[in-house]
Amino acid sequence: MNMNKIEDGLKDILSLNGALGASLVDWGSGMVLGMDTNGNFPIELASAGNSEVVKAKMTTMKSLELEGNIKDIMISLSDQLHIIHILEDNPELFLYVALDSSKSNLALARHKLSTVAKEK
């Protein structure tokens, strides 16, 4: 895994309007492989917490015997959007971004995560 590509990808994600923080995370261990913020957003804590979200969804899918893979998990708060994008070529990892919902565009953010995931 090329750290320069990860850093460049995270900076690209942070160029989104309203981006608060972004990371690349191994959801099995909760280890943050790369992170960056546009301020003082607690990205490491948020990334670890979202690892638990992914684990819970994976467990639920297994219990329900659902086929297929998770593409995105989106969490909409009153003033923020959180997007977890599972990497298609390495489903043990996810890209994560937290956005100020008053300044961001959900469709554009999802597209950016997908593009960065393919480039990494």
NUBADO-348209 format. One record per residue (C-alpha): residue in three letters; x, y, z. Coordinates in steps of 0.2 Angstrom, whole numbers, padded with zeros to 4 digits, always signed. Example, Ala and Ser with C-alpha at 12.3 -4.5 7.8 and 13.67 -1.06 7.14 Angstrom:
! residues 2
ALA+0062-0022+0039 SER+0068-0005+0036 
! end
This chain:
! residues 120
MET+0000+0000+0000 ASN+0008+0016-0006 MET+0007+0029+0008 ASN+0009+0044-0004 LYS-0006+0038-0013 ILE-0016+0037+0003 GLU-0011+0054+0008 ASP-0015+0061-0009 GLY-0032+0053-0009 LEU-0036+0059+0008 LYS-0032+0077+0003 ASP-0043+0075-0012 ILE-0057+0069-0001 LEU-0054+0084+0010 SER-0055+0096-0004 LEU-0074+0093-0004 ASN-0085+0107+0002 GLY-0089+0105+0020 ALA-0076+0091+0023 LEU-0072+0089+0041 GLY-0061+0074+0041 ALA-0056+0059+0031 SER-0047+0042+0034 LEU-0043+0025+0028 VAL-0047+0011+0040 ASP-0045-0007+0043 TRP-0062-0011+0050 GLY-0057-0028+0057 SER-0044-0021+0069 GLY-0050-0003+0069 MET-0033+0003+0064 VAL-0032+0019+0055 LEU-0020+0018+0040 GLY-0021+0036+0036 MET-0031+0051+0041 ASP-0032+0070+0039 THR-0043+0084+0045 ASN-0048+0102+0040 GLY-0048+0107+0058 ASN-0050+0099+0075 PHE-0062+0085+0070 PRO-0058+0069+0081 ILE-0055+0058+0065 GLU-0046+0044+0074 LEU-0060+0042+0087 ALA-0073+0043+0073 SER-0064+0031+0063 ALA-0063+0018+0077 GLY-0081+0020+0081 ASN-0086+0017+0063 SER-0076+0001+0062 GLU-0089-0005+0075 VAL-0103+0001+0063 VAL-0096-0009+0049 LYS-0093-0025+0060 ALA-0111-0024+0066 LYS-0118-0023+0048 MET-0107-0037+0043 THR-0113-0048+0057 THR-0131-0043+0053 MET-0129-0047+0035 LYS-0122-0064+0040 SER-0136-0068+0052 LEU-0149-0064+0038 GLU-0139-0074+0026 LEU-0138-0059+0014 GLU-0128-0061-0002 GLY-0118-0046-0009 ASN-0106-0033-0002 ILE-0108-0017+0007 LYS-0104-0002-0005 ASP-0108+0013+0007 ILE-0115+0016+0024 MET-0122+0033+0026 ILE-0126+0041+0043 SER-0136+0058+0042 LEU-0135+0068+0058 SER-0144+0085+0061 ASP-0128+0094+0055 GLN-0116+0081+0048 LEU-0115+0067+0035 HIS-0104+0053+0038 ILE-0100+0041+0023 ILE-0091+0024+0025 HIS-0086+0017+0008 ILE-0080-0001+0008 LEU-0066-0004-0004 GLU-0071-0015-0018 ASP-0054-0022-0021 ASN-0050-0024-0002 PRO-0066-0026+0008 GLU-0056-0026+0024 LEU-0054-0008+0022 PHE-0065+0008+0021 LEU-0063+0026+0017 TYR-0072+0037+0028 VAL-0077+0055+0027 ALA-0087+0067+0039 LEU-0095+0082+0031 ASP-0104+0098+0037 SER-0121+0094+0029 SER-0125+0113+0026 LYS-0110+0114+0015 SER-0109+0098+0006 ASN-0116+0088-0008 LEU-0120+0070-0004 ALA-0119+0064-0022 LEU-0103+0073-0026 ALA-0095+0066-0009 ARG-0100+0048-0014 HIS-0093+0050-0031 LYS-0076+0057-0024 LEU-0075+0042-0012 SER-0078+0030-0026 THR-0065+0038-0037 VAL-0052+0039-0024 ALA-0055+0021-0019 LYS-0051+0016-0037 GLU-0035+0026-0038 LYS-0027+0020-0022 
! end
